[in-house]
């Protein structure tokens, strides 16, 4: 009970600093302040994990997931502003919930599909629409966003199957256009899992991955080297979530953990990752696989940041988003097909 009160108090303080105080400060002050706030948030998450880490029930998992979904929705709406130049509409007849971002002067021969992150247990149009509107507007790219079934209510392969339905439906709307898939964190693993799925034939022309979760297993010992430098992700919690989500399919299933996949036939890839995050080695191992097969891959790294920093109103996030836009615009002249 004492820990729960501490967690509740910390959560309220951290929320105020994260979405109200720090964004109001000059840009040069924000990154170091966020680093300190995120370290405290990790302590709060550790306390929460300690409360339920021994044989968590389904109700424990659902309670944590619902709390995380609410927090991600709230922060996603506050940390970036929605670009009002972009029209957002819901596709009414889709197989899952699908939304379309339409910028002014949109490109006529290419489109994007965004695969959201959230550890497979959180994430929605509410949490991601502001960030996507910025990417869509600045790149002149029509971007589709879909919601998939989440854990713990639904585990693998539910999200994978939903993603295939969404991609097939969107592809039918753009049969001759260049496709760009963008995936962040677990969404990066979801998008890459579709690419490596030998039974699924639809592939993108280009793939953009932001801090992708490409290895749900704990097989690589070097990942543990980052457990203290990463200011957001608790390594034990990450492995436990991955094991639960994978279930009987196992965390080394190549669709769930593409670092174990065959990448002979693969589109061009851009990967952004922070050198201090637990998922840094996911990106490095995957880049090595791609380079060994002479696949065109660009790796962009930032030092001294945190997982999925692109969602925060900091200088380095705007730099990363500018590089994403630059890459998308460069695809007018080059693609893998």
C-alpha positions, 0 to 999 in steps of 0.5 A: 500500500505504501509503494502504491501511494508513492507511485501515485504521487510520483506519477502526478509530479512527473506528469506535470514536469513532462507535459507542462513545465519542461515544454515551456522552457527554452529549448536548450534546457529541455533535454537535460531536464528530461533526462533527469525526469525520465530517470525518476520515472524509471524509479516509479516504474521499478516500484510498480514492477516490484509490486506485481512482478511475482506471477502477475495475474491477467488482471494485474497485466490489464490494469497496468496496460490500461494505465499505460494507454491512458498515460501514452494518450495524454502525453502524446496529445500534449508533447507535440501539437497537431499540424492544422494544415493536415486533414485527418479522417477515419476510413469507415469501411476498413477491416480494422480502425484506419485513419488517413492523414492528408497534407496540402499538396500531397505527393500523388505517387507514394503513401505511408503506413504508420505502425505504432509502438507501445510495447504491444499493450498501448498506443492509439490514434490519440497518442500518435496523431500529433507526431504523425501530422507533423511528419505528414505535413513536412514530407507532403506524404499521405500517411495511414495509421491503423489500430491493432489488438493489444496485449494482454487481451490479445497476444501474438499473432493478433497484431500481426494479423490485424496489420496484414488486414490493414496493409492489404486494404490500404494497398488496394487504395494505392495499387500503383504507388510507392509504399513507405512503412514507418514503425516505432518501437514495437511498431518497428518490430511489427512492420519488420515482422510483416516483411520477413513473414514468408507467407505474406507477399505484400512488402513496402518499397521502403522501411523507416524504423524508429528505436525498433524492438527487433528482439524480444528474447534475452539471448544477447548478453550485450543488451544487458550492458545498457540496462543502466544507461537506458533511462526509460526501459527496465530490462526485466520488464521488457523481457517479461512483456516480450515472453508473455506477448510471444506465448507459445510461439517463443521470443526467437520466432523470426516474425516476432524477433526479426534479428533471427530472420532471413533478410535476403529479400528486403526493401531499403531501410532507414533506422534511427536509434539512440546509443544509450537505449536498450534497443540499440543492439537490436538495431545494430544486429539488424543493420549487420544482417542487412549489410551482409546481404548488400541491402541498402540501409541507413543507420542514424544514431544520437548519443545521450538520449532515450528510447523514442525521443522523437516524441518529445519537444526537444532539439534532437527530436526535431533533428530526427524528424527533419531527417525522416522528412529528408529521407521520404523526399529523397525517395522521389528519386530512389526506391528499392523497386 
